[in-house]
Amino acid sequence: VQLQASGGGLVQPGGSLRLSCAASGNIFIISFMAWYRQAPGKERDLVAGMTSGGEINYADSVKGRFTISRDNAKNTVYLEMNEMKPEDTAKYYCMIRSERPRGPAIYWGQGTLVTVSS
């Protein structure tokens, strides 16, 4: 299984970016898709997650500004980021939980860097 993330870059405060993450390979059933982020010197934290049933949760710091969505046909998860702030600067990682015949497995993308700066 491979996860290919894209869409990171430099954006000014108040601006927007859209991240994409496409999963490929022997995925089986994806029960959960999420975005995490890790700023320099900090732990990797959940930004937003979505279950296969459509339940969504967001970190308090991004509620009302970020939106997670998924395209099941394309095995792709998106993160729409609006009203961005300098504190959103981090490397963003996508993650999926795959329900495989021998049990669940977690897969991570390679990360895409997001920098919010004027």
PECORUR-V791532 format. One record per residue. RES is the residue in one letter. SS is DSSP state (a for helix, b for strand, c for the rest). Layout:
RES | SS
RES | SS
//
This chain:
V | c
Q | b
L | b
Q | b
A | b
S | b
G | c
G | c
G | b
L | b
V | b
Q | c
P | c
G | c
G | c
S | c
L | b
R | b
L | b
S | b
C | b
A | b
A | b
S | b
G | c
N | c
I | c
F | c
I | b
I | b
S | b
F | b
M | b
A | b
W | b
Y | b
R | b
Q | b
A | c
P | c
G | c
K | c
E | c
R | c
D | b
L | b
V | b
A | b
G | b
M | b
T | b
S | c
G | c
G | c
E | c
I | b
N | b
Y | b
A | c
D | c
S | c
V | c
K | c
G | c
R | c
F | b
T | b
I | b
S | b
R | b
D | b
N | a
A | a
K | a
N | c
T | b
V | b
Y | b
L | b
E | b
M | b
N | c
E | c
M | c
K | c
P | a
E | a
D | a
T | c
A | b
K | b
Y | b
Y | b
C | b
M | b
I | b
R | b
S | b
E | b
R | b
P | c
R | c
G | b
P | b
A | b
I | b
Y | b
W | b
G | c
Q | c
G | c
T | b
L | b
V | b
T | b
V | b
S | c
S | c
//
